[in-house]
């Protein structure tokens, strides 16, 4: 089976869609398409009606979408999320929050995996990252403490799901970055790193996860941690030329 993957298409920006829709949004090379978050704003009426989903539905057997932080930017209340959330976009296109998708002999373990912000970086993160102005938790905007609680919930879900899986192939799909080994050197020393990346290398090294597909950083860096191949294919912001390393036909074969 071929699994094509991408993330951070950011269809909420016209320039991104203008570039993606030239010819075809992707070179179709997979049976399954995995999208590791930040496709658009979940609360926007244009999200589920966007023509990209029609194209994806017609070209892939199944499309698996992890929810990224941008999916929640229409003041979505994170406190209403529950494990096992599945949302239908098209009959064969769904988004997931802390859910396992079983396809043949593969388990796709899908989670946003919010990262973790240290206390000393909390002020910088809350004032420098849009999540804390555009996402709600209950009646108030999201705080770093609630962000961290969601991280723990997501990580607990991943650990439990991996340990309980008897699938031949285990693939974890997250939006946030699961190790600082995958961070671009240009971000070293930033007080905002905790809002993007969490260090799970020890866990990954001792796991039997075959692939970990991630996004969020807008930097395409692949590393093998232990025996797990950590991979991404992020489009990013076209107006910052972040799409230049995006591959329209990136896939793995199992």
Buried (B, 14 or more C-beta within 10 A) or exposed (E): BEBBBBBBBBBBBEEBBEBBEEEEBBEBBBBBBBBBBBBBBBEBEEBBEBEBBEBBBEBBEBBBBBBBBBBBBBEBBBBEBEBEBEBEBEEBBBBBBBBBBEBEEBBBBBBBBBBBBEEEBBEBBBEEBEBBEBBBBEEEBBBBEBBBBBBEBBBEBBBBBBEEBEBEBBBBBBBBBBBBBBBEEEBEEBBBBBBBBBBBBEBBEEBEBBBBBBBBBBBBBEBEBBEBBBBBBBBBBBEEEBBEBBBBEBBBEB
